[in-house]
Amino acid sequence: MKASAGGYARAVDVAHALELMAGSEGAGRFLAGGQSLVAAMNMRLSEGDMLIDISRIADLSGVREDGDRLRIGALTRHAQVGNDPMIRAHAPLLSTAVDYIAHAAIRNRGTIGGALAHADPAAEFPACALALGATMHASGSAGTRDISVEDFFEDVFTTALEEGEILTAISVPKAEPDEVQVIEEVARRSGDYALTGLCLVRRKARHRLSVFSAGPVPTLARGAMQALDAGDTEAAVEALRKEIDPPSDTQASGSYRRHLAGVLLRRAVARIEGDNP
């Protein structure tokens, strides 16, 4: 099938992009890397859209330090996230996650903002953002606003972005001294979406644990986090299995995904404690 678009316009800056969106009569779609949107259009899951190309807006790309946080532009491509020295130093979870994302062609075109706004529950970056305690920065006709990552993902492919808003950046706390960040997942083949995966961050004996491909949105496993803070890995595994309700599909059953989540948590804890490379 071929994509069906209702029009195309290239925005020169964020204000222009918002103006184009306001004039699209509800049919506008922001086009960045296009790795999800164009695929949906090719399958006729999205038709007649007015494509507003934001890929050339320089202000939306790149990484910079902002006090004790790292600010990453929404148009920063996956490959850039994986190679950027500041991300490697201050948010290594994001750079490590890139190795799990699809294939080189996707990583060279896809953007971190596109992945977050698309909100695929099986994708790595949303879970990374949740584990890191990120803040999402958005712009719209009413101005700019910051959205806590814990309020951002609402349902499958659904976020807290309002109609006409654009995700401009994501900011994450810089890693503390001795902080450890790991990602674990299981997929049938390299480049496939994970059957189940998780991100684990340990900060001064406190933990943040997010699980992906185990429900409609990435899940912050608070009960498991409390058990990890108390030093009880087995209690954390049991709490995690109770906190998630994974779906069954042609790739795996819900019970198998729940089992995998426990296996991956033990593996992640072993890595953090230095028992496993």
Residue, then its C-alpha position, 0 to 999 in steps of 0.5 A: m500500500k502507499a501512504s495517503a496524505g492530505g497535504y504537506a508543509r515544512a515548518v521553519d520553527v516551532a511557532h510556524a509549526l504550531e501555526l500550521m497545526a492550528g490551520s489544519e482543521g484537526a487533520g495535522r500530524f507532526l512529521a519528524g523521523g517518520q518511522s512510525l507515522v509513515a508506516a501507519m500511513n502505508m498500512r492505511l491506519s492513518e489517512g488524509d493527514m496534513l503532514i507538518d514537517i518539523s525535521r529541519i527545526a534546529d532548536l529541537s535537536g541536540v543535547r545540553e546541560d541544564g544545571d543538574r539535568l540533561r536536556i535532550g531535544a525532541l528531534t535528536r535521533h536515536a543514533q545521536v542519543g546512543n553516541d552523545p558523550m553527555i548522555r553516555a556520562h549522565a544518562p547511560l540508560l538512554s544510550t544503552a537502550v539504543d542498541y535494542i531499538a530495531h535496526a540501523a536504518i531506524r536508529n538513523r532516522g527515528t527521533i527520541g521525541g517521536a518515540l515518546a509521543h508515539a507512546d508504543p507500550a513495547a518501545e524502550f525510550p518511554a520506559c527509560a524516561l519513566a525509570l529516569g524520572a524525566t520531564m517532558h517539555a511541550s509547546g502549544s498555542a497557550g504557551t509552554r508547559d512541563i509534564s511529569v513523565e508519570d503523567f505523560f503516558e495515558d494509554v496505548f499510543t496516547t499521551a497527555l499532549e493536548e491537541g495541537e501541542i508539540l513535544t519539544a524536549i525531554s530533560v532527565p536528572k544527571a546520574e548521581p555518583d555511583e548511580v547504576q542504570v541498566i536495561e534488560e529485555v527478551a525478544r524473539r529476534s534482534g531488532d524485534y519488539a521486546l516480549t517483555g523488558l524493564c529498566l532499573v535505576r539505583r540512586k543512593a540505595r533507592h530504586r526506580l523500576s519501569v516495565f515495558s511490553a507488559g501492559p498498555v503503558p510502561t509501568l512504574a513498579r512501586g511495590a517492587m521498588q520498595a522491596l528493592d530499597a529494603g534489599d529483598t530481591e525475591a520480594a521484589v520479584e513477587a511484587l513485580r509479578k502482582e503489579i503487572d497484567p501483561p496481555s496475551d498475543t501471538q508472540a507470548s502469553g500474559s503468564y509467560r511475560r509475567h514470568l519473564a519480568g521476574v527473570l529479568l529483574r533478577r538479572a538486572v539486580a545481579r548486574i547492579e550488584g556486580d555479579n553479572p557483566 
